């Protein structure tokens, strides 16, 4: 135990010299490549972090662009819906106007047709009444009239009827 407390001075010197040579040898042969490998690994990790950060920023930019495009798409859809609604309203109004015009035209046509029919029936009725009146007068007078006298009499009768109709 005493040897442990009093070490040999030569052994201490040789241990220090051997340790220094080992450190020198390791620094020349192993230390530089080891430090270089650590530095390369650190650079690789930094590059991966930078790439990840860049990818993240790119992803955020793409997300922002996508959201903007989505908003623009929704705006366009809303505009298209409004335009379609306005166009439908115009078509509806145009169809309603056409229907009203057609109804008015048909109403006018019907009124004219009724007026013509009324006038025709009135003329026919007058002719029939006049013919019956002439026949009744002929029987009353027991006198037969020729066709020319009958036409003159009818024309006078129609004129009188027209005057009467205009008064009423």
Protein Blocks (a to p, Z undefined) as FASTA:
>chain_A
ZZmmmccfklmmmmmmmmmmmmmmmmmmmmmmmmmmmmmmmmmmmmmmmmmmmmmmmmmm
mmmmmmmmmmmmmmmmmmmmmmmmmmmmmmmmmmmmmmmmmmmmmmmmmmmmmmmmmmmm
mmmmmmmmmmmmmmmmmmmnopacdfklmmmmmmmmmmmmmmmmmmZZ
